[in-house]
Amino acid sequence: MSDQKKQLAGAVIALGATITDAMDDVPGFVPCGTPAQVILDAISTYTDADDAAAEQVTPNIVAFAGHVSEHRGVAAHEPADVDALDDTQRQLAQRVLDLSAANTAAALEPAQVEWLYRSLGALEPASDKAADLLAQ
């Protein structure tokens, strides 16, 4: 994986983790489909586009995490080091890629959107939640 793709993947993980914190802060809150579509589009860029496209999209994803942070009153997570993922997290990342490849945000059920956000948050190196999300 190129450095540009690693940076994009790390930014998407940071956005998911920031959204997860916002959901944890307000029980029952799951953001509208806009963040999910932003994430799905970024994952599509990660899987289908060249390094230049990944490099162009990454700052937008980092900025969106900042936007979520400002509007929801939670800390914006920093892009994750994808080289630090353990085997369980890599399996979870593949499930996220599989879900993303087969859907648009409008096609996802609310539970799938929540799973997407929480799964991305579980890809942060310090997280221990990947196994639980894989089981869902």
Contacts in CASP RR format, 6 or more apart in sequence:
PFRMAT RR
TARGET T0000
AUTHOR 0000-0000-0000
METHOD contacts of the structure
MODEL  1
MSDQKKQLAGAVIALGATITDAMDDVPGFVPCGTPAQVILDAISTYTDAD
DAAAEQVTPNIVAFAGHVSEHRGVAAHEPADVDALDDTQRQLAQRVLDLS
AANTAAALEPAQVEWLYRSLGALEPASDKAADLLAQ
1 9 0 8 1.000
1 82 0 8 1.000
2 51 0 8 1.000
2 54 0 8 1.000
3 51 0 8 1.000
4 51 0 8 1.000
4 52 0 8 1.000
4 54 0 8 1.000
4 55 0 8 1.000
4 58 0 8 1.000
5 46 0 8 1.000
5 51 0 8 1.000
5 54 0 8 1.000
6 82 0 8 1.000
6 83 0 8 1.000
7 54 0 8 1.000
7 55 0 8 1.000
7 58 0 8 1.000
7 79 0 8 1.000
8 42 0 8 1.000
8 45 0 8 1.000
8 46 0 8 1.000
8 54 0 8 1.000
8 55 0 8 1.000
8 57 0 8 1.000
8 58 0 8 1.000
8 61 0 8 1.000
9 46 0 8 1.000
9 80 0 8 1.000
9 82 0 8 1.000
9 93 0 8 1.000
10 79 0 8 1.000
10 80 0 8 1.000
10 81 0 8 1.000
10 82 0 8 1.000
11 42 0 8 1.000
11 58 0 8 1.000
11 61 0 8 1.000
11 62 0 8 1.000
11 65 0 8 1.000
11 79 0 8 1.000
12 39 0 8 1.000
12 42 0 8 1.000
12 43 0 8 1.000
12 46 0 8 1.000
12 61 0 8 1.000
12 120 0 8 1.000
13 77 0 8 1.000
13 79 0 8 1.000
13 80 0 8 1.000
13 82 0 8 1.000
13 120 0 8 1.000
13 121 0 8 1.000
13 123 0 8 1.000
13 124 0 8 1.000
14 61 0 8 1.000
14 62 0 8 1.000
14 65 0 8 1.000
14 76 0 8 1.000
14 77 0 8 1.000
14 78 0 8 1.000
14 79 0 8 1.000
14 80 0 8 1.000
14 124 0 8 1.000
15 35 0 8 1.000
15 38 0 8 1.000
15 39 0 8 1.000
15 42 0 8 1.000
15 61 0 8 1.000
15 62 0 8 1.000
15 64 0 8 1.000
15 65 0 8 1.000
15 68 0 8 1.000
15 77 0 8 1.000
15 120 0 8 1.000
16 39 0 8 1.000
16 65 0 8 1.000
16 77 0 8 1.000
16 117 0 8 1.000
16 120 0 8 1.000
16 121 0 8 1.000
17 77 0 8 1.000
17 80 0 8 1.000
17 120 0 8 1.000
17 121 0 8 1.000
17 123 0 8 1.000
17 124 0 8 1.000
17 127 0 8 1.000
18 65 0 8 1.000
18 66 0 8 1.000
18 68 0 8 1.000
18 69 0 8 1.000
18 74 0 8 1.000
18 75 0 8 1.000
18 76 0 8 1.000
18 77 0 8 1.000
19 31 0 8 1.000
19 35 0 8 1.000
19 68 0 8 1.000
19 117 0 8 1.000
19 120 0 8 1.000
20 117 0 8 1.000
20 118 0 8 1.000
20 120 0 8 1.000
20 121 0 8 1.000
21 72 0 8 1.000
21 74 0 8 1.000
21 75 0 8 1.000
21 77 0 8 1.000
22 29 0 8 1.000
22 31 0 8 1.000
22 68 0 8 1.000
22 72 0 8 1.000
22 73 0 8 1.000
22 74 0 8 1.000
23 29 0 8 1.000
23 30 0 8 1.000
23 31 0 8 1.000
23 114 0 8 1.000
23 117 0 8 1.000
23 118 0 8 1.000
25 72 0 8 1.000
25 73 0 8 1.000
25 74 0 8 1.000
26 72 0 8 1.000
30 110 0 8 1.000
30 113 0 8 1.000
30 114 0 8 1.000
30 117 0 8 1.000
31 68 0 8 1.000
31 113 0 8 1.000
31 117 0 8 1.000
33 105 0 8 1.000
33 106 0 8 1.000
33 113 0 8 1.000
34 105 0 8 1.000
35 64 0 8 1.000
35 68 0 8 1.000
35 117 0 8 1.000
36 105 0 8 1.000
36 108 0 8 1.000
36 113 0 8 1.000
36 116 0 8 1.000
36 117 0 8 1.000
37 104 0 8 1.000
37 105 0 8 1.000
37 106 0 8 1.000
38 61 0 8 1.000
38 64 0 8 1.000
39 100 0 8 1.000
39 116 0 8 1.000
39 117 0 8 1.000
39 120 0 8 1.000
40 100 0 8 1.000
40 103 0 8 1.000
40 104 0 8 1.000
40 105 0 8 1.000
41 57 0 8 1.000
42 57 0 8 1.000
42 61 0 8 1.000
43 96 0 8 1.000
43 97 0 8 1.000
43 100 0 8 1.000
43 101 0 8 1.000
44 100 0 8 1.000
44 101 0 8 1.000
45 53 0 8 1.000
45 54 0 8 1.000
45 57 0 8 1.000
46 54 0 8 1.000
47 97 0 8 1.000
47 100 0 8 1.000
47 101 0 8 1.000
49 57 0 8 1.000
58 79 0 8 1.000
62 79 0 8 1.000
65 76 0 8 1.000
65 77 0 8 1.000
66 76 0 8 1.000
68 74 0 8 1.000
68 76 0 8 1.000
69 75 0 8 1.000
69 76 0 8 1.000
77 121 0 8 1.000
77 124 0 8 1.000
80 123 0 8 1.000
80 124 0 8 1.000
80 125 0 8 1.000
81 125 0 8 1.000
82 123 0 8 1.000
84 125 0 8 1.000
85 93 0 8 1.000
85 123 0 8 1.000
85 125 0 8 1.000
86 130 0 8 1.000
88 130 0 8 1.000
88 131 0 8 1.000
88 134 0 8 1.000
89 122 0 8 1.000
89 123 0 8 1.000
89 125 0 8 1.000
89 127 0 8 1.000
89 130 0 8 1.000
91 130 0 8 1.000
91 134 0 8 1.000
92 119 0 8 1.000
92 122 0 8 1.000
92 123 0 8 1.000
92 130 0 8 1.000
92 133 0 8 1.000
92 134 0 8 1.000
93 123 0 8 1.000
95 119 0 8 1.000
95 134 0 8 1.000
96 116 0 8 1.000
96 119 0 8 1.000
96 120 0 8 1.000
96 123 0 8 1.000
99 108 0 8 1.000
99 112 0 8 1.000
99 115 0 8 1.000
99 116 0 8 1.000
100 116 0 8 1.000
103 112 0 8 1.000
105 113 0 8 1.000
108 116 0 8 1.000
115 133 0 8 1.000
115 136 0 8 1.000
118 129 0 8 1.000
118 133 0 8 1.000
119 130 0 8 1.000
119 133 0 8 1.000
121 127 0 8 1.000
121 129 0 8 1.000
122 129 0 8 1.000
122 130 0 8 1.000
122 132 0 8 1.000
122 133 0 8 1.000
123 130 0 8 1.000
END
